[in-house]
Amino acid sequence: MPWLIAVIGPSKSGKTLLSKECASRIGGVVRASIKDMRDMLFNGKRIDEDLVLSLVKGTVQVLLKAGYNVIFDLDPVDLVYLNEILRLGEKRALIVLRAEGKTLRGRGAAQEDVESWIWEEPEVDINYVLELESEVEEDLEEIVGIVEELVSK
């Protein structure tokens, strides 16, 4: 049974980097992204969010049914979709990235994005939670290894 893994965190925390690295390095892991779907269809504009979400959910369902582990990263603005997407998987993992505001601002995150990032526990059961206070770039090998070990179970 494949895993559905959500990666969340504030802007510039390394969500996309981690998801892309896991998808490229770990066999059987593919990446899905609401932001990428929105960019592809509407050049990043929020024109038809229902369509974007529907396409991402459909893609995730097809991939899980085909036996792929799916990792998806959600920008803070898209956290409202977290539960809806997590409900698609039977084995669910959540990776929460945290970084200091100074680090995030150094990467170009706006002050209001750093200060306003809040998330609530998902409404669905999560089989595995990994909360990281460290820098993704510095610990990338270790984190990818943790994900690789998880999906091998």
TALIN-V58109 format. One record per pair of residues at least 4 apart in sequence whose ideal C-beta (glycine too) atoms are under 6 Angstrom apart, sorted by the first residue. I is the first residue (numbers start at 1). GAP is how many residues later the second one is. D is the distance in whole Angstrom. If there is no record, write none. Layout:
# TALIN-V58109
I:GAP:D / I:GAP:D
This chain:
# TALIN-V58109
1:89:6 / 1:90:5 / 2:62:5 / 2:65:6 / 2:66:6 / 2:67:5 / 3:66:4 / 3:88:5 / 3:90:6 / 3:148:5 / 4:66:5 / 4:85:3 / 4:88:5 / 5:66:4 / 5:88:4 / 6:66:6 / 6:88:5 / 7:8:5 / 7:11:6 / 7:12:5 / 7:66:4 / 7:88:5 / 8:66:5 / 8:88:6 / 8:111:6 / 9:4:3 / 9:6:5 / 9:88:3 / 10:94:6 / 10:104:6 / 10:107:4 / 11:98:4 / 11:102:4 / 12:92:5 / 12:95:4 / 12:96:6 / 12:97:4 / 13:84:4 / 13:86:5 / 14:4:5 / 14:83:6 / 14:122:3 / 15:58:4 / 16:57:5 / 17:119:6 / 18:118:5 / 19:12:5 / 19:52:5 / 19:54:4 / 21:4:6 / 21:123:6 / 22:4:5 / 22:7:5 / 22:49:5 / 22:122:6 / 22:125:5 / 23:6:5 / 23:7:6 / 23:8:4 / 25:119:6 / 26:122:5 / 28:41:6 / 29:40:5 / 29:42:6 / 30:33:6 / 30:38:5 / 30:40:6 / 31:40:5 / 32:24:6 / 32:27:6 / 32:28:5 / 32:38:6 / 32:40:4 / 33:40:6 / 34:22:5 / 34:44:5 / 35:40:6 / 37:15:5 / 37:18:6 / 37:19:5 / 38:4:6 / 38:6:6 / 38:14:5 / 39:5:5 / 42:5:4 / 53:28:6 / 60:10:5 / 60:28:5 / 61:27:6 / 63:5:4 / 63:7:5 / 64:6:6 / 69:82:4 / 74:4:5 / 74:5:6 / 76:41:5 / 79:40:6 / 81:4:6 / 82:40:6 / 83:39:5 / 83:40:5 / 83:41:6 / 86:6:5 / 86:36:6 / 86:38:5 / 87:37:6 / 91:36:5 / 92:34:5 / 92:35:5 / 93:35:4 / 94:32:5 / 94:35:5 / 95:35:5 / 96:35:4 / 97:35:6 / 98:35:5 / 99:4:5 / 99:5:5 / 101:13:4 / 104:5:4 / 104:10:5 / 105:4:6 / 109:4:5 / 109:5:5 / 112:4:6 / 122:4:6 / 134:5:5 / 136:4:6 / 139:4:5
